[in-house]
Amino acid sequence: MRSLVITYGAGVITGVLVTWEAARRWERAAWAWSWAAGWLSEAAWLARAAAGWILAVVVVLVAAGALVWLAL
């Protein structure tokens, strides 16, 4: 009977520790994904801003080329 109680107690303690460790790892993984998602959204915003600038430069170059072509 005593060994059964000791085995049961060891099982409960092991279960608690494993559950705690799994929750800690889950929390760290969730934080990492959240951090990565934040950087990804920042990168997407910067890419959209860069695309706008690239489009503006292309429009200016096309307009300048058209003006030079008309002047010739």
Backbone as CSV, one residue per row, in Angstrom:
resi,resn,N_x,N_y,N_z,CA_x,CA_y,CA_z,C_x,C_y,C_z
1,MET,0.830,-1.192,0.000,0.000,0.000,0.000,0.875,1.256,0.000
2,ARG,1.948,1.187,0.814,2.834,2.350,0.903,3.498,2.627,-0.450
3,SER,3.923,1.584,-1.158,4.569,1.773,-2.461,3.569,2.319,-3.487
4,LEU,2.308,1.937,-3.367,1.280,2.451,-4.259,1.096,3.950,-4.053
5,VAL,1.091,4.395,-2.795,0.956,5.825,-2.490,2.173,6.596,-3.004
6,ILE,3.356,6.022,-2.823,4.584,6.683,-3.291,4.572,6.768,-4.821
7,THR,4.174,5.695,-5.485,4.111,5.692,-6.951,3.085,6.701,-7.446
8,TYR,1.923,6.737,-6.804,0.880,7.694,-7.180,1.378,9.130,-6.983
9,GLY,2.013,9.401,-5.854,2.556,10.742,-5.588,3.615,11.134,-6.607
10,ALA,4.485,10.187,-6.941,5.518,10.469,-7.952,4.876,10.745,-9.305
11,GLY,3.822,10.023,-9.637,3.112,10.256,-10.897,2.459,11.626,-10.938
12,VAL,1.836,12.008,-9.824,1.198,13.327,-9.760,2.245,14.429,-9.886
13,ILE,3.342,14.298,-9.154,4.406,15.306,-9.210,4.989,15.383,-10.621
14,THR,5.233,14.241,-11.242,5.761,14.222,-12.611,4.771,14.873,-13.577
15,GLY,3.496,14.559,-13.420,2.473,15.162,-14.280,2.418,16.669,-14.142
16,VAL,2.510,17.151,-12.907,2.487,18.593,-12.668,3.702,19.260,-13.300
17,LEU,4.876,18.665,-13.108,6.105,19.246,-13.663,6.099,19.235,-15.192
18,VAL,5.630,18.138,-15.779,5.572,18.055,-17.242,4.574,19.061,-17.795
19,THR,3.440,19.192,-17.152,2.437,20.161,-17.589,2.963,21.583,-17.474
20,TRP,3.637,21.885,-16.379,4.210,23.214,-16.188,5.252,23.514,-17.262
21,GLU,6.119,22.546,-17.547,7.157,22.746,-18.569,6.523,22.919,-19.945
22,ALA,5.498,22.128,-20.257,4.821,22.262,-21.548,4.166,23.636,-21.674
23,ALA,3.539,24.108,-20.604,2.912,25.430,-20.638,3.958,26.522,-20.805
24,ARG,5.101,26.371,-20.155,6.165,27.364,-20.284,6.694,27.410,-21.716
25,ARG,6.890,26.228,-22.298,7.376,26.177,-23.678,6.334,26.720,-24.644
26,TRP,5.058,26.420,-24.396,3.984,26.932,-25.244,3.956,28.455,-25.191
27,GLU,4.115,29.004,-23.984,4.105,30.453,-23.830,5.275,31.086,-24.572
28,ARG,6.448,30.479,-24.473,7.617,31.000,-25.179,7.425,30.916,-26.692
29,ALA,6.845,29.814,-27.173,6.594,29.664,-28.608,5.576,30.691,-29.082
30,ALA,4.539,30.914,-28.280,3.527,31.908,-28.645,4.147,33.303,-28.691
31,TRP,5.010,33.608,-27.732,5.685,34.909,-27.737,6.570,35.045,-28.970
32,ALA,7.291,33.978,-29.320,8.175,34.027,-30.487,7.378,34.240,-31.766
33,TRP,6.246,33.545,-31.899,5.422,33.736,-33.089,4.851,35.143,-33.132
34,SER,4.462,35.667,-31.976,3.939,37.030,-31.925,5.016,38.035,-32.327
35,TRP,6.229,37.824,-31.830,7.341,38.705,-32.159,7.637,38.649,-33.651
36,ALA,7.651,37.434,-34.218,7.916,37.270,-35.652,6.813,37.916,-36.483
37,ALA,5.566,37.773,-36.048,4.453,38.380,-36.774,4.568,39.904,-36.758
38,GLY,5.014,40.454,-35.629,5.215,41.903,-35.566,6.271,42.371,-36.541
39,TRP,7.376,41.644,-36.604,8.431,42.010,-37.558,7.970,41.808,-38.986
40,LEU,7.168,40.779,-39.238,6.668,40.530,-40.580,5.740,41.651,-41.030
41,SER,4.877,42.112,-40.139,3.983,43.213,-40.501,4.778,44.497,-40.716
42,GLU,5.828,44.697,-39.918,6.697,45.866,-40.113,7.396,45.793,-41.470
43,ALA,7.885,44.603,-41.824,8.551,44.421,-43.119,7.573,44.650,-44.269
44,ALA,6.347,44.192,-44.125,5.337,44.405,-45.171,5.029,45.885,-45.320
45,TRP,4.916,46.604,-44.214,4.659,48.042,-44.274,5.808,48.758,-44.976
46,LEU,7.062,48.398,-44.620,8.221,49.011,-45.266,8.274,48.674,-46.751
47,ALA,7.902,47.454,-47.116,7.892,47.066,-48.528,6.857,47.873,-49.306
48,ARG,5.684,48.102,-48.692,4.668,48.925,-49.357,5.159,50.352,-49.529
49,ALA,5.816,50.888,-48.511,6.355,52.240,-48.608,7.434,52.313,-49.679
50,ALA,8.304,51.316,-49.739,9.357,51.291,-50.755,8.753,51.167,-52.150
51,ALA,7.708,50.352,-52.282,7.063,50.194,-53.589,6.480,51.519,-54.056
52,GLY,5.931,52.285,-53.139,5.411,53.607,-53.503,6.513,54.523,-54.008
53,TRP,7.642,54.515,-53.331,8.766,55.343,-53.764,9.315,54.872,-55.100
54,ILE,9.417,53.567,-55.290,9.908,53.035,-56.564,8.964,53.425,-57.694
55,LEU,7.670,53.336,-57.459,6.690,53.738,-58.462,6.825,55.224,-58.782
56,ALA,7.035,56.049,-57.773,7.200,57.486,-58.003,8.446,57.762,-58.839
57,VAL,9.528,57.070,-58.563,10.759,57.261,-59.339,10.542,56.825,-60.788
58,VAL,9.871,55.719,-61.003,9.600,55.243,-62.359,8.737,56.256,-63.115
59,VAL,7.721,56.796,-62.461,6.850,57.785,-63.105,7.647,59.028,-63.481
60,VAL,8.503,59.499,-62.584,9.316,60.680,-62.876,10.271,60.403,-64.030
61,LEU,10.897,59.235,-64.045,11.810,58.900,-65.140,11.076,58.777,-66.473
62,VAL,9.903,58.197,-66.474,9.111,58.088,-67.700,8.694,59.479,-68.173
63,ALA,8.262,60.330,-67.259,7.872,61.689,-67.635,9.068,62.454,-68.188
64,ALA,10.217,62.324,-67.542,11.416,63.007,-68.034,11.821,62.480,-69.407
65,GLY,11.727,61.182,-69.607,12.026,60.606,-70.927,11.065,61.096,-71.987
66,ALA,9.785,61.215,-71.634,8.803,61.722,-72.583,9.091,63.179,-72.924
67,LEU,9.486,63.977,-71.943,9.807,65.385,-72.198,11.036,65.512,-73.100
68,VAL,12.021,64.690,-72.848,13.227,64.702,-73.705,12.871,64.255,-75.119
69,TRP,12.027,63.242,-75.241,11.624,62.755,-76.560,10.855,63.828,-77.320
70,LEU,9.965,64.538,-76.595,9.202,65.620,-77.238,10.107,66.796,-77.625
71,ALA,11.130,67.048,-76.824,12.020,68.165,-77.093,12.895,67.874,-78.327
72,LEU,13.160,66.630,-78.578,13.970,66.294,-79.750,13.107,66.339,-80.961
